[in-house]
């Protein structure tokens, strides 16, 4: 008779518990304290549960692996944070960030994720899991309510100054420019490697607390670019993971990180919108608006309001969409010309007009007369778009062609689509091809000759 396979003891976890010199019951109590410090009041492992982790290698669910690692790092007085992997606990990449928002745990999670991603075979299917609904919103909530904490003492020799941070930010800007011009496919691995090396610097000595905070802003910004490049090439689970890790890095910067945190929630919201999860997208952008409510009017408030308008339009909340666009217009008008962070520079007059036009195009599904106004707004934005923003220009022309189809301007849509296809040949972006497929679906509703020719061109390009 074949019996059940014997479950092996978790030797790694048992070792670190021995080093900590605590009983199973004491470890459970310490993990409970750590969990409550991070806002998890329903996590209370007892002696029996801890025994199962060790004796039978039972794998606790997220966020417990990260909380156990943080607890044992503290109890063992370790200079380097322990990771779940050090303890023989599973922490699959892409299932969400570490359960801990402490600086040491965030740094360890980013380093481990980037190192793993750099050697992952891109041809295989993703094993990551997307967070959606209440699970996703719960993952971002700690940014809103956890108190700011002092940065930990460095554990490695070194001397990091503000000039070093500015150089890191300049490199990130260069990657952002490459992404806008060519798509995320060509530079994704390079950005992941840069993120790994820059995050390591958070463990080094620094000249002041301000430098440490600025470094975490730079890490968060770099994580946003890594996430966006993953999103652009269709690695959506990995993208979400980087955005969430970036949000945790932004939290370490205190007040200085509020702006980049709002941008990361904007990225998460735009990703959810692209994937057809408009309710998630609206919840995320509203969380960003609440968390950045003390920021003065300007770019950040404007681009969050236009994104809110788009979410409302998709959900059929047309009065709310118009109100949000009005808020965005007011924010731009009230802008006092303060320096714009590079992560917000993408939002300009062109982006505002195109997004407003897309909202009108969505509204035209309820009232076809609004398609003409959509064409006017998108055309205005397209004319304002900088030439080097190739991917954005491709999106602009696809949005314009869709509005022209709605207005039954099929010959114009044919010419606009031809321009979009020319731009598609210059970027690597699955997001652009996703939008082209949507245009093809909308063209299928017409039997006109011009429409058939346009669809042939689209299918050829996609093939």
Helices and strands as residue ranges (DSSP letters): H 11-20, H 24-37, H 47-55, H 64-75, G 84-87, H 103-118, H 133-145, E 156-160, H 162-182, H 188-200, G 201-203, E 204-206, H 209-232, H 236-252, G 254-257, H 258-274, H 278-291, H 299-314, H 318-333, G 342-344, H 349-363, G 368-370, H 371-384, H 390-406, H 410-424, H 430-443, H 449-462
